[in-house]
Each structure stands twice: as structure tokens, then as C-alpha cells.
Amino acid sequence: MELVFIALVVIIVIGAFVLIIVGMRDASVGDPLEERLAEFAARGEQASLEEIELSQPISDRIIMPLARALGAFAVRFTPQNALQSTAKRLELAGNPRGIEPATFWALRIILAVGLGGVILLLMWRTGMDWSLGRKLLIVAIMVAVGFFLPEMMLSSRIARRQKEVVKSLPDALDLLTICVEAGLGFDGAMAKVHEKWENELSLAFGRVIREIQLGKLRREALRDMANRIGVPEMTSFVAAVIQSEQLGVSMARVLRIQADQMRIRRRQRAEEEAHKAPIKMLIPMALLIFPSICIVLMTPAFLRLMFSGTMRQVFGF
């Protein structure tokens, strides 16, 4: 019975970590099964559907379907507001691996239970003579860490994606301006950005183009893009484009003004980060550099004093 319990806890923890790592990494473009079919067709090989499915990675065949099944079970006990908030945050993160809100909550619960079970197992096996209150506190801390770790990873991904979009936005506006001034329409200019670059902003432009082709109004597709990214610079850019379209203002002029403003904001952000650098350097300097300098400077003087006559008289050496 003891071995079964240990094996169950280890499987839960390993499975939770694998699900989180696989679920939070970048999504591959397109359907994996379609990509495998195209690959076999390009090679001219004859293969059955079962062989093609077995050639897919184990994450696409086993791990992600298991996570979706757990998510379908967890959705029954998760409040609707929490699911909507998680869906919004997953959109801001770019929908990594197409993970669903219920699946994300299932991963959080599995990891929390797994880490708490590991700590209980270690306490039971090592026979710690701690008080019950201390044991409960340690278990509660580990459960909280396991529950909030996926949320921290999601927040980190959102911040990284938004930073990448803000960093590439001025250059994208320059390319849009050049394309529009050369005679392309705004949709064609966005298609050029999507074609030339491979980053989060170009992927967002590509999604807008596909939505417009499917019949969505351009202003609605642009507003949805701004909401999916959640960056003030993108929101102001979309508002300027929609306003120029409604008022009949020259699109090239609006894009030129927006590109200049975004470039100024990028320079201001760089200056702000440069001003923060000395403050951020205080902690490593105080903890690492200054003690090392003191050791290097004070050690020779301390050794000389230690072997001097005064040191012998004071300490009785």
C-alpha cells in the first residue's frame, strides 16, 4: 500500500509538470495531423491514418488530450467568472498550444495537490518531529506554490509577448507607411508585414487579415486585435486607423504620424530603463561586490595585525 501511494504521488507530480511545460510552450502553426499528411505526401510515401497519427509527438497524442479531459472535469467546479478571466489572460498570452481555460485550471489543481502530496510523503517517510501546526504550514505553502505557479508562468508569458509587440511596433509602422505610400491598401500593407516578419505582431496582423477575409469588418477586427494584445500603444494605433477611415483622412499621413510617435515612445522607454539601472544595481553591489572588495582590502591588514605584537598582547597569543 505504501509503494502504491508513493508511485501515485510521483506520477501526479511528474504529470503536472509535463502538462504545464507542454501547455505553456509555443503552439505549432496549423494542425499537426495535416502537417504530417503533407509531409508524407511530399515524400511520396504510402501510409495509413493510424501510422500517421502514431508518428505525431506524444504530447499531441496523449498529454494534451489527457489535459483536455481533466479540464472538462474541472470546469464543473470552476466559477464562470474565473473561467472568463482565465480565457482573457490566455488570449493576452497568445493562446499557447490552444490551451483552454478549464484545462489550465485543471493543471493548477493537479500541481497543487501533487506538491502537497510530495511534502506529506517526505514528512511521513523522514519521521520529522515537527509540531502539527508547522507541518500544516509547510504543506499549505507548497500547495499555494503549486496552485499559483502556472499563473506566474502565464503572467510571465503575457509580459514577454506584450514587450515583444511594443518593441516591434515602430518598425512595423514604418513598413506599413512605406507600403501604403507605395500604393498598397492598408490590408495589403498588413499582409506584407505578416509575410516579411515572424513575431507576435506579424501573427496578430495575419489573424486580422484572415478575419477580414472571412467577412469581419476591418474596424472590429482591429479592435479585437488590440484587445487580444492589451498594449496601450496598440490601442492608440488602432483608434487612429479607425478614425482616419471614418473621417477620410490620408492613411499614409496617419501611419507616418503614428510611426514617429511610437519611435519617440520607444526612446523614452529606453531612457526610463537607463535611469532605473543604477537603482537595480544597488542590490547586487551591496550583496556581492562590496563584501568582496572589503575582503580583498581588509584581509592583508587583518593578517598583519594578527601577527603583530599588539595583537599578541591584546588576545594573549
C-alpha positions in Angstrom: 0.0 0.0 0.0 2.9 2.3 0.8 4.5 1.8 -2.6 1.3 2.4 -4.4 0.8 5.7 -2.6 4.4 6.8 -3.4 4.0 5.8 -7.0 0.7 7.7 -7.3 2.1 10.9 -5.9 5.2 10.7 -8.1 3.1 10.2 -11.2 0.8 13.1 -10.3 3.7 15.5 -9.8 5.6 14.4 -13.0 2.4 14.6 -15.0 1.5 18.0 -13.7 4.9 19.4 -14.6 4.9 17.8 -18.0 1.4 19.2 -18.7 2.3 22.7 -17.7 5.6 22.8 -19.7 3.9 21.3 -22.8 0.8 23.5 -22.4 2.7 26.8 -21.9 5.2 26.5 -24.7 4.7 28.0 -28.2 2.0 26.5 -30.3 2.9 25.0 -33.7 1.3 26.6 -36.7 -1.5 24.6 -38.2 -3.0 21.2 -37.4 -0.3 18.6 -36.5 -2.2 15.8 -38.3 -2.5 17.9 -41.5 1.2 18.8 -41.3 2.0 15.0 -41.1 -0.2 14.3 -44.1 1.5 17.0 -46.1 4.9 15.7 -45.1 4.1 12.1 -46.1 2.6 13.4 -49.4 5.7 15.4 -50.2 7.9 12.4 -49.6 5.6 10.2 -51.8 5.2 7.6 -49.1 2.2 5.4 -48.6 1.0 5.3 -45.0 -2.3 4.6 -43.2 -4.0 7.1 -41.0 -3.0 5.1 -37.9 0.6 5.2 -38.9 0.4 9.0 -39.4 -1.2 9.5 -36.1 1.4 7.4 -34.3 4.1 9.5 -36.0 2.9 12.6 -34.1 4.7 13.7 -30.9 3.5 12.1 -27.6 2.4 15.5 -26.4 -0.2 15.8 -29.2 -1.4 12.1 -28.9 -1.5 11.6 -25.2 -0.6 14.6 -23.0 -2.8 17.3 -24.4 -5.9 15.0 -24.8 -5.5 14.0 -21.2 -5.2 17.6 -20.2 -8.4 18.5 -22.1 -10.2 15.6 -20.4 -9.1 16.8 -17.0 -10.2 20.3 -17.9 -13.7 19.1 -18.9 -14.0 17.6 -15.4 -12.6 20.7 -13.7 -15.0 23.0 -15.5 -17.9 21.7 -13.4 -16.3 23.0 -10.2 -14.8 26.3 -11.5 -16.7 29.6 -11.3 -17.7 31.1 -14.6 -16.1 34.4 -13.8 -12.8 32.7 -13.1 -13.0 30.9 -16.5 -13.8 34.1 -18.3 -10.8 35.9 -16.6 -8.5 33.0 -17.5 -9.8 33.0 -21.1 -8.9 36.7 -21.3 -5.4 36.1 -19.9 -4.8 33.2 -22.3 -5.8 35.5 -25.2 -3.3 38.0 -23.9 -0.6 35.3 -23.8 -1.4 34.3 -27.4 -3.3 31.1 -26.7 -0.2 28.9 -26.1 -0.8 25.4 -27.5 -4.5 26.3 -27.8 -5.0 25.5 -24.1 -8.5 26.1 -22.8 -9.4 27.8 -19.5 -10.8 24.7 -17.9 -7.6 22.7 -18.8 -5.5 25.5 -17.3 -7.4 25.3 -14.0 -7.1 21.5 -14.1 -3.3 21.9 -14.4 -3.2 24.3 -11.4 -5.2 21.9 -9.2 -3.1 18.9 -10.2 0.1 20.6 -9.4 -1.1 21.9 -6.1 -2.3 18.5 -5.0 0.9 16.9 -6.3 3.3 19.2 -4.4 1.2 18.9 -1.3 1.3 15.1 -1.5 5.0 15.1 -2.1 5.6 17.2 1.1 3.3 14.9 3.1 5.1 11.9 1.8 8.5 13.3 2.7 7.4 14.2 6.2 5.9 10.8 6.7 9.0 8.9 5.4 11.6 11.0 7.2 9.7 11.0 10.5 10.0 14.7 11.3 9.3 15.6 14.9 7.8 19.0 14.0 4.6 20.2 15.5 1.3 19.7 13.6 1.0 23.4 13.0 4.4 23.7 11.4 3.7 20.7 9.2 0.3 22.1 8.1 2.0 25.4 7.3 4.7 23.8 5.1 2.0 21.8 3.3 -0.1 24.9 2.8 2.8 26.8 1.4 3.7 24.1 -1.1 0.0 23.7 -2.2 -0.1 27.5 -2.7 3.1 27.4 -4.7 1.8 24.6 -6.9 -1.5 26.4 -7.4 0.0 29.8 -8.4 3.0 28.6 -10.4 1.1 28.2 -13.6 -0.5 31.6 -13.1 3.0 33.1 -12.7 4.2 31.4 -15.8 1.2 32.8 -17.7 1.8 36.3 -16.4 5.5 36.0 -17.5 4.4 34.9 -21.0 1.9 37.8 -21.2 4.6 40.3 -20.2 7.1 38.8 -22.7 4.6 38.9 -25.5 3.5 42.5 -24.8 7.1 43.6 -24.6 7.9 42.0 -28.0 4.9 43.7 -29.6 5.8 47.1 -28.2 9.4 46.7 -29.3 8.5 45.7 -32.9 5.6 48.1 -33.3 7.6 51.2 -34.6 9.4 49.2 -37.2 6.1 47.6 -38.3 4.5 51.0 -38.6 7.5 52.2 -40.8 6.9 49.2 -43.1 3.2 49.9 -43.2 3.8 53.5 -44.1 6.2 52.6 -46.9 3.8 50.1 -48.3 0.8 52.5 -48.2 2.8 55.3 -49.7 3.9 52.9 -52.5 0.3 52.3 -53.4 -0.8 49.3 -51.4 -4.0 49.3 -49.4 -3.9 49.0 -45.6 -4.9 45.3 -45.8 -2.2 44.7 -48.3 0.4 46.5 -46.1 -0.6 44.3 -43.1 -0.2 41.3 -45.4 3.3 42.4 -46.2 4.2 42.8 -42.6 2.8 39.3 -41.9 4.8 37.9 -44.8 8.2 39.6 -44.1 8.3 39.1 -40.3 7.8 36.2 -37.9 6.9 37.6 -34.5 3.9 38.2 -32.3 2.9 41.4 -34.1 3.0 39.8 -37.5 1.0 36.9 -36.3 -1.6 39.3 -34.9 -1.7 41.1 -38.3 -2.1 37.8 -40.1 -5.1 36.9 -37.9 -6.7 40.3 -38.6 -6.3 39.6 -42.4 -7.9 36.2 -42.1 -10.8 37.6 -40.1 -11.4 40.3 -42.7 -11.3 37.7 -45.5 -14.0 35.8 -43.6 -16.3 38.8 -43.6 -15.5 40.7 -40.4 -15.4 44.4 -40.6 -11.9 45.9 -40.5 -12.5 48.1 -37.5 -14.0 45.2 -35.5 -11.0 43.0 -36.4 -8.6 45.7 -35.4 -10.3 46.4 -32.1 -10.3 42.7 -31.3 -6.6 42.6 -32.1 -5.9 45.5 -29.7 -8.0 43.7 -27.0 -6.0 40.4 -27.6 -2.7 42.2 -27.2 -3.6 44.6 -24.3 -0.9 47.2 -25.0 -1.8 51.0 -24.9 0.3 51.7 -27.9 -1.6 49.2 -30.0 -4.9 50.6 -28.8 -4.0 54.1 -29.7 -2.7 53.0 -33.1 -6.0 51.1 -33.8 -8.0 54.1 -32.7 -6.1 56.4 -35.1 -6.5 54.0 -38.0 -10.3 53.6 -37.4 -10.7 57.3 -37.0 -8.8 58.1 -40.2 -11.0 55.5 -42.1 -14.2 57.1 -40.8 -13.1 60.7 -41.4 -11.5 60.1 -44.8 -8.0 61.3 -43.7 -5.0 60.1 -45.6 -3.9 56.7 -44.2 -0.3 57.3 -45.2 -0.1 60.5 -43.2 -1.8 58.9 -40.1 0.7 56.0 -40.3 3.6 58.4 -40.6 2.5 60.3 -37.5 1.9 57.1 -35.6 5.3 55.7 -36.5 7.0 58.9 -35.3 5.1 58.8 -32.0 5.9 55.2 -31.5 9.6 55.8 -32.1 9.6 58.7 -29.6 7.9 56.4 -27.0 10.4 53.7 -27.6 13.2 56.2 -27.0 11.5 57.4 -23.8 11.2 53.8 -22.6 14.8 53.2 -23.2 15.7 56.3 -21.3 13.5 55.2 -18.4 15.1 51.8 -18.3 18.5 53.5 -18.3 17.5 55.7 -15.3 16.3 52.5 -13.4 19.6 50.7 -14.0 21.6 52.4 -11.1 18.9 51.6 -8.6 18.7 47.9 -9.8 22.5 47.7 -9.5 22.4 48.6 -5.8 21.3 45.2 -4.6 24.0 43.1 -6.3 26.6 45.7 -5.5 25.6 45.7 -1.8 25.4 41.9 -1.5 28.2 40.8 -3.8 30.6 43.4 -4.9 31.1 45.5 -1.7 31.7 42.4 0.5 34.3 41.1 -1.9 36.1 44.4 -2.0 36.1 44.6 1.7 37.6 41.1 2.0 40.3 41.9 -0.6 41.2 45.2 1.1 40.9 44.2 4.8 42.4 40.8 4.7 46.1 41.9 4.4 45.7 44.5 7.2 43.9 41.9 9.5 46.7 39.4 8.9 49.4 41.9 9.7 47.6 43.0 12.9 47.0 39.4 13.9 50.7 38.6 13.9 51.9 41.9 15.4 53.0 42.3 19.0 49.9 44.4 19.8 47.6 41.6 18.7 49.5 39.1 20.9 49.3 41.4 23.9 45.6 42.1 23.5 44.5 38.5 22.8 47.2 36.6 24.6 48.7 34.9 21.6 
